[in-house]
Amino acid sequence: MIVDFGGGFFLRRATAADRAALAAICLKTGDAGKDASGREDDPELLGLLYTVPYQVLEPELAFIVDSPSGAAGYLLGAADTAAFNASLASNWYPDLQRRVTDPGPDSSRWRGSDWARHRIHHPDFAVPPALAAYPSHGHIDLLPQARGKGIGRRAMEFLDQRLAASGSTGIHLEVTPQNDDALRFYKAIGFEVVQVPTCCVYVAKRLAQAPAIAG
Ligand SMILES: CC(C)(COP(=O)(O)OP(=O)(O)OC[C@H]1O[C@@H](n2cnc3c(N)ncnc32)[C@H](O)[C@@H]1OP(=O)(O)O)[C@@H](O)C(=O)NCCC(=O)NCCS
């Protein structure tokens, strides 16, 4: 246990045994924070895009929010987004691209998880210049039973501390613009909105320098 949230909820390091849970939680929160199960025809692809690679490529910043009924969320981070994206490009996507068929460029013909299949074959690893002051990034998704208890705030504070201790000067997270709840959450915990008109909405926060953490 790394952080005890009370009520049987706690933070622990994610392991390879948690990859199915990382994918399942990603699916259950993958539609702007709501369950995307009804939209996807392949329940694994969201996780293979957005969560599992963190446990594989940056395991020291991959955590599970555990509960009496099992995994109830995750907290994922990458200290150096540009380096993480380079690792994704060379160590993660090539195998994924061999296993998944590109649905082609005509999005009017896409069904189910085809948008994810297309993204796997046409990833965008560029980091917008507006995020230069925030080199780290993170992801947090909690299942309904873990929400509204202060766990999100404490988990993000923990990630901020870990990143600051590793020397990071700032963190950003990408937010689906329709996810008003998440945007309100990030503003409540001190993040500011960084609009990148050509693609998406980010929230970001500068990190104060902190002493290194062992382990
Ligand atoms: C968004 C999420 C991580 C927030 O975690 P949480 O544990 O529910 O949030 P907390 O209980 O720690 O709340 C922290 C603060 O944010 C505020 N907040 C949280 N959700 C809010 C909402 N929907 N509207 C307004 N404020 C909200 C709380 O009021 C609290 O403020 P306070 O500490 O000043 O009282 C969690 O609800 C979640 O995983 N949702 C579904 C998936 C998702 O949208 N993830 C984000 C993807 S970018």
The ligand as an SDF file (V2000), in Angstrom:
LIG
                    3D

 48 50  0  0  0  0  0  0  0  0999 V2000
  -12.7970   12.9830  -12.2940 C   0  0  0  0  0  0  0  0  0  0  0  0
  -12.3970   12.0940  -11.1100 C   0  0  0  0  0  0  0  0  0  0  0  0
  -10.9710   11.5790  -11.2890 C   0  0  0  0  0  0  0  0  0  0  0  0
  -12.4800   12.9470   -9.8310 C   0  0  0  0  0  0  0  0  0  0  0  0
  -12.0920   12.1430   -8.7310 O   0  0  0  0  0  0  0  0  0  0  0  0
  -12.9860   12.1600   -7.4000 P   0  0  0  0  0  0  0  0  0  0  0  0
  -12.3210   11.2780   -6.4060 O   0  0  0  0  0  0  0  0  0  0  0  0
  -14.3830   11.8430   -7.7690 O   0  0  0  0  0  0  0  0  0  0  0  0
  -12.8570   13.6840   -6.9550 O   0  0  0  0  0  0  0  0  0  0  0  0
  -12.6200   14.2080   -5.4520 P   0  0  0  0  0  0  0  0  0  0  0  0
  -13.6700   13.6070   -4.5740 O   0  0  0  0  0  0  0  0  0  0  0  0
  -11.2070   13.9870   -5.0550 O   0  0  0  0  0  0  0  0  0  0  0  0
  -12.8950   15.7590   -5.6320 O   0  0  0  0  0  0  0  0  0  0  0  0
  -11.8500   16.7110   -5.5560 C   0  0  0  0  0  0  0  0  0  0  0  0
  -12.4050   18.0800   -5.7780 C   0  0  0  0  0  0  0  0  0  0  0  0
  -12.9650   18.1650   -7.0940 O   0  0  0  0  0  0  0  0  0  0  0  0
  -14.3120   18.5390   -7.0220 C   0  0  0  0  0  0  0  0  0  0  0  0
  -15.0800   17.8120   -7.9940 N   0  0  0  0  0  0  0  0  0  0  0  0
  -14.9660   16.4980   -8.3000 C   0  0  0  0  0  0  0  0  0  0  0  0
  -15.8730   16.1680   -9.2370 N   0  0  0  0  0  0  0  0  0  0  0  0
  -16.5700   17.2990   -9.4910 C   0  0  0  0  0  0  0  0  0  0  0  0
  -17.6550   17.6140  -10.3480 C   0  0  0  0  0  0  0  0  0  0  0  0
  -18.2250   16.6870  -11.1210 N   0  0  0  0  0  0  0  0  0  0  0  0
  -18.1400   18.8800  -10.3580 N   0  0  0  0  0  0  0  0  0  0  0  0
  -17.6000   19.8440   -9.5730 C   0  0  0  0  0  0  0  0  0  0  0  0
  -16.5530   19.5980   -8.7240 N   0  0  0  0  0  0  0  0  0  0  0  0
  -16.0700   18.3400   -8.6960 C   0  0  0  0  0  0  0  0  0  0  0  0
  -14.7920   18.1460   -5.6330 C   0  0  0  0  0  0  0  0  0  0  0  0
  -15.8830   18.9520   -5.2020 O   0  0  0  0  0  0  0  0  0  0  0  0
  -13.5560   18.3760   -4.8150 C   0  0  0  0  0  0  0  0  0  0  0  0
  -13.4350   19.7400   -4.4530 O   0  0  0  0  0  0  0  0  0  0  0  0
  -12.9810   20.1300   -2.9590 P   0  0  0  0  0  0  0  0  0  0  0  0
  -11.8200   19.2200   -2.6060 O   0  0  0  0  0  0  0  0  0  0  0  0
  -12.5850   21.5580   -3.0900 O   0  0  0  0  0  0  0  0  0  0  0  0
  -14.1720   19.8890   -2.0940 O   0  0  0  0  0  0  0  0  0  0  0  0
  -13.3720   10.8980  -10.9480 C   0  0  0  0  0  0  0  0  0  0  0  0
  -14.6480   11.3800  -10.6070 O   0  0  0  0  0  0  0  0  0  0  0  0
  -13.4520   10.0390  -12.1870 C   0  0  0  0  0  0  0  0  0  0  0  0
  -12.6140    9.1910  -12.3810 O   0  0  0  0  0  0  0  0  0  0  0  0
  -14.4760   10.2500  -13.0280 N   0  0  0  0  0  0  0  0  0  0  0  0
  -14.7250    9.4140  -14.2180 C   0  0  0  0  0  0  0  0  0  0  0  0
  -13.5690    9.3050  -15.1840 C   0  0  0  0  0  0  0  0  0  0  0  0
  -13.0210   10.6430  -15.6220 C   0  0  0  0  0  0  0  0  0  0  0  0
  -13.7500   11.5220  -16.0460 O   0  0  0  0  0  0  0  0  0  0  0  0
  -11.6830   10.7780  -15.4990 N   0  0  0  0  0  0  0  0  0  0  0  0
  -10.9710   11.9510  -15.9540 C   0  0  0  0  0  0  0  0  0  0  0  0
  -10.5810   11.7860  -17.3550 C   0  0  0  0  0  0  0  0  0  0  0  0
   -9.6560   13.1840  -17.9480 S   0  0  0  0  0  0  0  0  0  0  0  0
  1  2  1  0
  2  3  1  0
  2  4  1  0
  2 36  1  0
  4  5  1  0
  5  6  1  0
  6  7  2  0
  6  8  1  0
  6  9  1  0
  9 10  1  0
 10 11  2  0
 10 12  1  0
 10 13  1  0
 13 14  1  0
 14 15  1  0
 15 16  1  0
 15 30  1  0
 16 17  1  0
 17 18  1  0
 17 28  1  0
 18 19  1  0
 18 27  1  0
 19 20  2  0
 20 21  1  0
 21 22  1  0
 21 27  2  0
 22 23  1  0
 22 24  2  0
 24 25  1  0
 25 26  2  0
 26 27  1  0
 28 29  1  0
 28 30  1  0
 30 31  1  0
 31 32  1  0
 32 33  2  0
 32 34  1  0
 32 35  1  0
 36 37  1  0
 36 38  1  0
 38 39  2  0
 38 40  1  0
 40 41  1  0
 41 42  1  0
 42 43  1  0
 43 44  2  0
 43 45  1  0
 45 46  1  0
 46 47  1  0
 47 48  1  0
M  END
$$$$
